[in-house]
Amino acid sequence: MDFILETKDLTKKYGSKIAVDNLNFQLERGKILGLLGPNGSGKTTFIKMLVGLLHQDNGEILIDGKVPGVETKKTVAYLPDRNFLYKWMKIKDAIEVFSDFYEDFNIDKCKKLLEFMKLEENMKIKALSKGMTEKLLLTLVLSRDAQLYVLDEPIAGVDPVAREKILDAILNNFNEGSSMIITTHLVRDIEKLFDEVAFISEGKIFEKGDAEQLRIDKGMSIDEIYRDIFRD
């Protein structure tokens, strides 16, 4: 198999607390993975190591065979769980920044996504609602022709209408040769996207597999499996 992402004994500690614990993990190209777990499970720490914002204490992480750094930033498109745009900007300013910073930014794709999201380039960032801001951030990230997309809580806190728009944008703009990792607490709303799921707790992935096969084996939706696992 051709893996875009591999980790071996990946470990990260904060003092005496182990946030990610000897994580061994692989993600095949062309797959959308749901990384699912409660707050404090290690999801955010893992993602920050993946995108180069944190360095591990032990083990290794490879993206397309490379250690996270300048080279991998060229192939990984990251949507954090918070707004990273300046309030003084207009949408067209944000587009210009992304276009200048990322060689793989596809301006034609961006314009189509803006139209789909009903966003206009002269809109001011500070005047956008939370739902509109989420749609803009996703538009910028999906407009890159990346090999790996990492979306941290892409639909958190937005209304159901905006949520459906965001999910449709992900489905319609995901390249078959790319891979994607999505973290979310809203499993029921987003599970239709997942090819694979990984359940993480206390920094360890204790179950990972094909989403449809898990549904068949357990006779439950991914959301029901999630609730059953983390009920306590």
N, C-alpha and C positions, 0 to 999 in steps of 0.2 A: 504494500500500500504506500501511497505518496502522502506524507504528513506535512502539513504547513507548520504545525506546532508540536513540540515534544518537550517534556520536562523529565528530569531524573533526580529523585530524592530532593526535590525543591523544598527549602525550609527558610522561614523568616520568623524572627523573634522580636518582640518588643519587651526588652528587659527579660523577665522570667516567663513571660507569656508567649506561647508558641501560636502564631497566627496562621502559618502554613506549615504543615507537618509532613516532611518527607513525601511530597506529592509526586506521583508518577502518572503522567498524563499524555495523551496523544490526540490530535485532532486532524482528521483526514481532509484533504482539499475538497472543496465543493459541498461541505456540510455546514448546516446551521445548528449550533449547539446551545441548548439552554443550560446555563450554570445556575443551579437553584439551591438556596439555603437561607436560613434566617439571618437576621442581623448578627454580626460577630462571628459568622461561620468561616470567614477567610476569603470571601469572594473579592472584596475590594482590594485587599492586599495582593492577592494573586494577579489581579488585573493591573495594578500599579507596577508590579514587577514585569509583567508582560510588555507594557508600553514604555518601560524604562524610567519610571518615576521613582521606583524603589529598587534597591539591590539586595539580592538574597544573601542570607548568612551561610547557606550551604547548598550543594546541588547545582544543577544547571537548567537553563531554559534556552531553547533554540527555536527561532522563527525562520523557517526556510533555511535551516542549517546555520543561522547566524545568532550570535549573542545580542540581546536587546541593546540598541544604541543608535547612532546616527543612521546607519544603513537600514535598520529595520523600521525606523520612523518613515522611511520612504515607501514602505509597503504595508504599513499598519495604519488604518484609519480609526481613530478613537473618539467615541462620544462619551464624555464624562457625565456624571449624574448632577451636574450643576452648570449654570450658564457661564460661559467663558468669554462672552462678547462685551465690549465696552458700551455703556449706555449712550455715549455721544454719537455712536455710529449710526449710519443708515444701512439697510440691507446691502446696498451696492458696495459700501465700504468693507463689509465683512467678506463679500465675494472677492473683492480685490485682494484682501489680505491672504485668503486661502489660495487664490490663483497665483500670487507671487511666491507663497511659501511652499506649495506642493506642486511638483512637476506633473503629477498624475491627475491634477484637478481638471475635470471635464466641464468646460463652460456650457457646452450645448446640453449636457445632462442636467446641469444646474438650472438652466432656464426652463427646461421642461418640468423639473421638479417644483420650481417656484410657481409655475402656472398651475400645476396639479394641486399644490398646497394653498393656492389663492393668496400668494404673497407677492408684493410689488417691491421693486428695487429701491424706490424712494421712501419706503416706510422707515420710520425711526425705531431703533431697537427699544428705546425706553417706552415707546407707546404700544408695544406688542403685549398681548395677553400671554399668560403662561402657556396656553395651548399653542398659540402662534409662535412663541419663542422656541418651544420644543420642535415644532415643524421646521423652523428655520435651521436650528442646530443639526437636525437629522438631514436636511437638504444639503448642507455644507459637507457633512461627513460622507453621505452617499454619493456625492458628486465626484469623489475621488475614485479612480480606477485602481483600487487597492487589492492586495492579495488576501488580507485579513481585516475584517471589520470587528471592532469591539464596542458593543453598545451597553453601557451601564445604566440600567433602569430607564429605557427610552420612553416609556409611557407613564411614568410615575406622576401622579398629581394632575393629569389632564383629563378633561371630560370625555365621555364615551364617543362623541362625534369625532373629536380630534384624535382619539385613540385609534379608531378605525382607519382614519386617514393615514396615520403614521404606519400602521401595520400594512396597509395596501402599498405604501411607498416602499417599505422594506421588501415586500414580495415582488413588486414589479421592477425593482432596480438592483436586485441581487444577481451578480454574475455567477454562472454555473461553475466557473473555474476558481472562484473565490471562496473563502470560508468566513464564518461569522460566529462570534460568541455574544450571547445576550444574557445579562443578569436581570432578574425581575422578581417582584413579589406578587405581581398580578398574573399568576400562572394561567388561570383559566382564560384570560383574554388573549394571551399571546402564544399559547402552546401549539396552535395550528402551524406555527412557523418552524417548529423544531424537527430536525431530522434525528438528532440525538439529544439526550439529557444527561447531566451529571449532578448528583445530589451531594452537597458538601456540608460538612459539619465539623467544627473544631479543627479546621484546617486540613481535613482529610476527605477525599472523595470515596464514599463507601458504596456507591452504586452508580454505574454508568452504562448506557446502552442505547440501542435503537429505540426511538420514541414509540413507534407503532408496535414494535414487538413487546415492549413493556406494557402497553395498553392491553394487548392480547393476553399476555401471560398472567397479568394481575386482574384483568377484567375491570379495569378502572381507567379514568382519564388521568393524564399527567397531573392535573390539579388535585385530583382525589388521592393519587399516590403521594404527592407532596404533603398534603394535609395529614395523611395517615402516618407518614414517616416522622413529621415534626410536631405531631399533636401534643406531645409532652414538653 
